[in-house]
């Protein structure tokens, strides 16, 4: 029955995906992050449903929107993404090993880049950005809530694992859920006109945290702690937020299952055959690869194949091989120093542009949503930065899509700002809100909702959704 439902939903949306490629992009994201096909047991589980949707939306753009909406929009991040893809491709071209495994991952990477660029072209209004963010948040939130409820009801008796695809490994699953925590938190804050929705997202955040803890991912747990600290620091209520975090930290050993405490207590161990010891060996071996191949690296997905050649441990028959266990060293060792520098610039650019967006959101009472979204983008990226230090996810699907959404946020914010720059720098006191609301409505500019400074909640644009 599940197979029929998922198959029917995808097939019925294909004509709309062709006529309106943005709808196809939403369906594609739903398939990528919620993975409904992996919740099936029959024919839908192995069907390439994402491929059908992807083809429909790309062909639909070419047939219906090519003259009006570009495939992508160029800014610092999109240019760096293309440059990184070019450097990875050159490195892969000269890699020592090309087989079915490496080829599959390379072409999967190109698909990730293409979808990220296409996303930038499609999302050019706040409504579209909001729809995409909610699609991702609800798709990943489904597993966060489901796993959290199951964990609470069973006392955390079972280790949580991902549904499949990029979320199959428990470490990847934990990282994706950690990145989703700021989405749920800040999207709930931005929906100020719907208090019930805000409460629902807060509950979803708590249950998602439970799921992350039950994945047994130590990297995910450290990433979760970093994300919580970042949100507290950026909350503007540091003392109150710190007290909440300290209280939760004191309660955690009292309520967490013993197997979770035992797992987390092993953080830092470097003896025997522990995974921490394997990480140390992999990181030292990555250093040797970088020293021997500084420009082009060993090639995408060639780290493990080349491991014994550069291993710091003398190889013998049956010697284990490891992945990089670090996204930054993975990029550096596999694709070379130029690719590594571009990768770091990409991640750093998020914080630079989010700072500009946040300032605009604070200056303009009708654009408070932009400030919330900027903080959300920062917190999610901070969580990835910490998690990526322990995981082999240099080409994680979600981070490339996230970089594209940061560009979308910047583009939408700057466009709205330029339409009514006379509102910039205006104070947000209650006495001036009504005056600016009338002026904005008369000019056809963003409309301020609410009657007090902090209650500005929405931006409405004349005309229908595009």
C-alpha positions, 0 to 999 in steps of 0.5 A: 500500500505504501508503494502505491501511495508514494508512486501515485504522489510522484506520478501525479505531480510530474505534470505540475513539475513540468509546468511549474519546475519549482513544484518539482524542486519541492517534490525532489527535496521531499524525496531526498530528505524524507526518503518516502521510497525507503519507507516502502517494501515493494517496487517503489523502494528501488524505483528512481523516483527522484530521477523522474521528478528531476527530469520533469523539472529540468525539461519543464524549465527549458520548455516554459521558463528558459526565457524568463527565469535563468537556470541559476543566478551568479554570486560568490557562492554559486561561482565558488560551487562551480569552481569547486566542482571543476577542481574536483573534476580535474582531480578525479580525471587524474585519479589512479582508480576509476571504477563503478564505485568512484564513478557513481559517487562522482556523478552523484556529486555533479547531480548535487551541484546541478540541483544546488545551482537550479535551486538558486535560479528557482527561489527568487521570492520570500514565499518560495524560500519559505516553502523550500525551508519548510519542506526540508524542515518537515521532511527531516523533522518527520524522522526527528519526531518519530525517533524521539517519540519512539525513544521516549516511549521505549526508554531509549532501548534502541539505537536510531538509524537513518532511512537510507540514501545520504541518511543511511549511516547513523552518523550522517543521519545525526548530522542531518537532524542536527542541521535541522534543529535550527530550521525548526527553531527559527522557522517557528520563531518567524511564524509569529502569527501562529503561536500553535505552530511555534509551540509545535516546532519547539516540541519537534526540536526536543524530540529531534534532540532525543533522536540525535542522542539515540543515534550513538553518533559522538560527532553528532552529539558534539555538533548538537552541543555546538549548535545549541551554544551558537543559538544561545549566543545569538539569542540576545538573551545569553544569560537566560539561554545559558541557564537553560543549557546548564540545567539541561546538562545537569539533567542529562546524566539522570535521564539518558539511557546507560548505553548512551552515557557509555558511548559518549564517555568513550569520546577521546579514547585513543587506545586499542581498536576504538574508532577514535584511534582509527580517526587518528590514524586516518588523519595522519595518513591524510597528511601524508597524502596531502604532502605527496599530492598537494595540487590534485590530491588522490582523486575523489573517493580514492582515499580508502583505495590509496590508504595503505600506500600512505598509511602511517601504520606499516601495512600487512596482510589484512590491514584495515583501510579507513576513510578520512573521518574528517570532511576537511581532510577528505576534500584536501587529500582527495582533491588538492589544496586549491579545492580545499581553499575554495571549500573553506571560502564557501563555508566562510561566505555563509557567515559574511552574507548572513551578517549583512542580511541580519543587519537589514532585518534589524533595520527594517521592521517589515523584514524581521523574518530575514534576521530570523533566517540569517540566524538560522543559516548561521546556526545550521552551518555552525553545526555542520562545521563541527560535525564535519570535523569528525565525519567523512561528509565533504560532499554532503547533499544537504550542505550544498543545498544549504549554500544555495539557500543562503544565496537565495536568502541574500538575493531575496533580502537585497531585492526587497530592501532595494524596493523601499530603501527609505525604510532602512534605519527606521526605528522599530518603536510602536509609535512609528509602525503604523506610519510605515505600514501606510507608507509601505502599502501606498508604495506597493512595498512590503507590508508590515503586520502587527502594531508593535515593534517586535511583532512584525511578522510578514512580507506580502507582495502584490500578485499571486505566487509565481 
